[in-house]
Amino acid sequence: MSAEMPAALELLAPARDADTAIAAIVHGADAVYIGGPSFGARAAAGNSLDDLRRVVEYARPYGVKVYVTFNTIIYDSELDEARRLVAELYEIGVDALIVQDMALTAMDIPPIELHASTQTDARTPAKVAMLARAGFSQIVLPREFSLDEIRAAAEAAPDTGMEVFVHGALCVCYSGDCQAGYVATGRSANRGECPQICRLEYRLEDADGRELAAADSGRSTRHWLSLADMNRLPELAALADAGARSFKIEGRLKGPAYVKEVTAAYSAALDRLVEESGGRYRRSSYGRSRAAFAPDVSAVFNRGFTPYFLRRGDDRVSSTLTPKYTGPKIGTYLGARGAAIRVKTDIGLHASDGLGWYGDDGRFRGFRVNRAEPGLVYPAPGSDVPRRAGTALYRNLDAARDSLLARPDTATRRIALRLRLSAAVGSSVALHATDERGISTEVTAALPRTDTARSPQQAYRRDIFSRLGDTPYELEGYTDDAGDIFIPAKELAALRRSAVEALDAAWAARPRATRRRSTLPPDALAGYTADYHDNVANRLAADFYRSHGARIDRRALEVEPPTGEVRVMTTRYCLRREQGECLRDTAAGRRWPAGDLYLRAPLGRLRLHFDCANCRMQVHAQSKHNI
């Protein structure tokens, strides 16, 4: 009986543009996800077809996949445009589309793979199985899933890839099923225009408008819906064991420095996991990535870290003091000295560093360093600086590291190549090439002469063959069976070029993966009632639900605008629990009243309802617009 094939693990990195995508590939990504010209859920991160073609061409030699985000809801008037764009994306070689609109499953489109976005809300094993049968080859699971929930999802659809978020910003709303921005401001996350109202500052009140203070500061005004960033770097082995196969880094609006740092860190961790797995796992792409720096995810933007409910006891998930990046604490403010401030710190500071601190009002402030000396920092002219000695200082901009990460040579990625030179028929020689992707080719060359060399030739020939320049290959092994004949450098270089071209051609000739077709039976959704959380915005999506037995009670809010109060979020994050005010904890010495609470901000008042039976918090908002 043959040994079980190792499972392929995919590191999926974000890209706001083509240059960032290429940086992610060089730093170890097995796949990248990037917005196209339209229909991506980050309106500010669109890319032209020419840019996407450049990414596809760069990715191909490494077997890196390119996924395009197609995850907005689509209006009826846009269906033809969407169909044309899918055809164009397939034509340039995009591997898959990440989608939420069920219209894509019914469209007459080329056989491109479809991945179910987090907005499809695969919250239960039954929903995962339904999406798999509907033709999705990979499913993005909710960020809120525990290891047991991931395992149950993988078991529900064993032939479908399970994609999990491992790093970056968190949506406070369950599975990205959020109507808050649209109801409150008219800007729809489902259309790529999320206004991030979860990052705003709110005042916490009870039903009578009385302010309620946080446990740690006595202040009622905080960023109450702002979560810390996810960090599951220590949990990759557990995630893989639970059935996760694609490990997704959030950050499609982040710049190259962030993507380099985080991708390199997770790539190195996945390499270690593969090496220690005893053949159980492999990377899904090829080429060894080597970073020229020691990656540190804490050195780039984050709001503090949380594993986010992966295991029981992962309760502290918020970052309510500020939604900004504070950076690590680096010392304390000691006082002023002329144009400088005295600082106690154990690290070296540099011009253009950014330092920050929390003021007496609880708000985070900062300034740019103009010049630094041991124990002294000269802020940029006009800067706001601390007033109270002993104030903690944080560095949220490390100019030296930013300068390092801005360099083009922060990593290399090369595909291992083995060559064997041998004598062929008559006066010919053959060069046999095999690479780590499993591609083998042989090229031959007729020599004009077959003179005997005056000195050993193996090292000389290996040196010529190792000059692979800007190709994606590096020489890992070389065998020389050509004897002592002299082969001019020109002939050896021509053999090397021919071998590389033959490898490239053989790799490019592989068949493309094709779209999985639906095997969902007509009665699969019998008894189900779709509402506005299912985001049905066009006739094809409506046909999907109705043709499988579902009833549509209400379409997407974007096409049937709401009136009155609407439930805009359901969250696993509970503001009460975070503040030690859990209504289920009978031992808690509660300061806040039972019942609903309220968040007040300039955009209006949000009502918080606590579903204690399911340990969920619901957020309700009054609709304030007409479309």
C-alpha positions, 0 to 999 in steps of 0.5 A: 500500500502506498504512503499517504501523500503529504498535505499541501499547506498554503501561506496566503498573503495580501497585496494592495498592488502588483509590487506588494504581491511580488514582494509577498511572493519573494518573501515566501507566500504560496498564494496572494490575494489581490483586488481586480479592476472592480468588484473587490471588497476594498475599493481603494485597492483595485488593480488593472488587468495589466498589473494582474498579468504581471503578478501572474507571470511572476508567480507562475514559475514558483507555483504560487497561486493568484486569487482575485477578490471578487467579493462585493455583492453584484447588482442586476445592472452589473451582471454582464460587466461581472461576467466579462471581467471573469472571462478576462481574469481567466484569460490572463491566468488568475487561479481563483476568484474569492466571492460572496455573491452566489450569482457567480455559481450560476453565471456562464463563466470560464472554468475558473475556481471559486473560493467562498469568501468570509462574507458567505458566513460558513458558520456551521458544518452544514453551511460548509458542506453546502458551499462545497457542494455548490462548487466552491473549491476553498472556503474561508472559515469565520475568524471566530472559529475554535480549533474544534469548529475548524476540525468539524468544518474540515470533516464536513467537506473533506475534499474542499480546502479550509482557509483560516485567517492567522494574522492581522486586523479583526472584524468585530462582526461575526464572519464579516456579516456586517451592515453597520457602516451601510445603515449608519452612513450609507457606505457599504462594506459589501460594496467595498466601502467599509467606513470602519465604524468599529474603530470609532470612539464611543461613549458607553451608556445605560438605557437612561443615558447615564455614562458607564466607566471602564474598569481600568480607567474610570472613563466611559469614552473608549473605542469600545468595538475595536479589537486587537489584531489576530496573531496565530503564529504559535498555533500553525501546527494546531491549525494544520492538525485541525484541517486548515490548509490555507493560512491567510494574512489580513491586510490588503490595504497594507504596504510592502514593509508590512507584507514583507515582515509578516509573510517572512515570519509565517513562511519561516514558521511553516517551513519549520512545521513542514520539516518537523512533520515527518512527511505529513505536510509540504508547502503548496508552492516551490522555491526557498525564500531566504529573508535578509532580516529576522522577521518580527511581527511585533515590529509592524502595525498592530493593535496588540495581539490575540489568538481570538477564541482559538482555544477556550480561555482566549477571552481578552480580544479588544483594544479599546484604548486606541485603534492606532499602532502604539508600538512597543514600550521603549522607556519613560519620559523624564522631563524637558531640557531646552528643545529636548526631552530627557528619556530613559530607554535601553534602545537606540533611537534615531532621527525620524522615529515616531514616539507616542504616549497616553495623555491624561485624557486617555488618548494616544498622542505622538511626535516625530524625532528630529534628532536623538542622543543618548538620553536625549530626544529632540522632537520635531518643532511644534510637537506635542510632548508629554508633561508628566515625568514617568509617562511611558513612551512607545515607538510606533515608527522605527525609521531604521527598520523601515529603511531596511524593509524599503530596500529591494533586496530584503529576500531572495527566492530560488527553485532548486535545480540539479544538473547532470552533464554527460556525453551523448551520441558522437560528438554531442553532449547532453545536459539533463535538468531536474528541479524541485517541482518534479520537472525533468528535461534534457537538451543536447548540443553538438560540439565542433571539436572534442579535444581533450582538456589539459586540466580537470573540468568539473569545477569549471563547468559547475561554475558556468552552470551555476550562473543562473542570473535573474532566472528563478533557479539556483544550482543545488546539485551537479553531476559531471559524466562528460569525461575530460573533453574540453567544452567552451564556455560559450557552449556550456552557457548555451546548454544552460539557457536551453535547459532553463527554457525547456524547464520553463516550457514544460512547467507552463504546459501543465493543465490548469485547474478547472472550476468544480461544478455544483452537486447541490440537490434541488431541495438542499435549502428546503425550509431555509428563509434567506434574509438581508444577512444573505446579501441577495442583490441580483436575480441570479443570486435569488435564483440560486436560493429559490432553485434549491428550495429556499424562500427569500424574505428580504434581499440585501439592504443595499437593494431594499433599504432599511427603515427603523432599527436594524441588527447590524452586527452579531459578535462573539466579542462581548463588551461586558465579558471583557470588562468583568461584567458578564451577566452569566458570572454570578460571582462578578461584582457588577457595576453596570445594570443588567439589560441593554447598553448603548454606544453614543457617537456623532453618527448616532446611538448603537444599542447593544443586546446581550444574547447570554444563552449563546454568548453573543453580543448583538449591535443594533442601529437606526437607519439614517439614509435612503438610497 
